[in-house]
Amino acid sequence: MSLAPVGGSSSNHHELTEAEILAQFRKLHDAQAVYARARQLAEQAQHSPKEEKAIEDAFNARIVKPAVDNIAHAYQTGGSVAAAASLHDALKGAPPEIAERIFKAAKPTVDAVSKDLGQVTARNSTDTLPAAADSYLTDLRQRKRDGIAQSYPPNLWAISSQQEYKSVYGDLSAAVELASRGPNPEAAAKQVADGIVGAMPTKPQLHSLLPSPMYPHPN
């Protein structure tokens, strides 16, 4: 996404600071409104590198960083299922440029989710997974969410059922599709596919693992 000026501006222009711009952005309640205001401010910035950077930084602070933090937190507290759902939710309804920027900024978590998918595929066919997580694991996860102090297994949030695998794959596929509508349409799919393939001891054909409606999962 570019917030570079696209029009003329008045000669009587007060150069805004990041704090002033962020204060304006915080009065707006959705990403599209913030993006539109950012473009307006960029048009008024008179090609000032300092002010253009302030607009970019304020935009990232108001829209991108909170989304990325939420996605990372979801992974830490719910594994790939929660993180993929959070990523999908963050990108839904966002302009393509914003969706691509969030996806790119969330790379550490996206890579972790992709690796989890690859590890499941490497261990065994997803057909051998149970249809749903067993009740013991479900109860244990709920105790963790409730903050009950006890010993928990390190793989508490690992993908453990066909239902969870399909949920992660579906949300990640949808997120890739949304991010791919931006200026770099192939980058998101390649990033995820590389992460999945990298977790596998043998390397399948890349197109079979691209999480996108253009490359549906064979199962």
Number of C-alpha atoms within 10 A of each C-alpha: 15 11 18 21 19 13 13 11 15 10 8 6 10 10 15 16 16 20 13 13 21 21 13 14 23 15 10 14 9 14 21 15 13 20 21 12 18 25 19 16 20 25 19 22 24 20 16 14 11 13 21 25 16 21 28 19 16 23 24 18 16 20 21 22 15 14 22 23 14 16 26 24 16 20 22 14 15 18 22 32 23 23 26 28 21 22 27 25 16 23 24 14 14 18 17 20 18 25 28 27 19 24 27 17 17 20 16 13 24 25 17 19 26 26 22 21 26 22 19 20 16 17 10 10 11 18 10 9 17 13 14 13 15 11 9 9 13 13 11 17 17 12 14 16 11 9 9 10 8 8 8 11 7 7 9 16 18 17 23 19 19 18 17 20 22 17 18 25 23 20 23 27 25 22 27 29 24 25 30 21 16 19 14 12 16 14 16 27 23 17 17 27 23 18 21 28 23 15 18 17 11 9 11 11 10 13 15 12 23 23 26 24 12 10 14 14 16 6 7
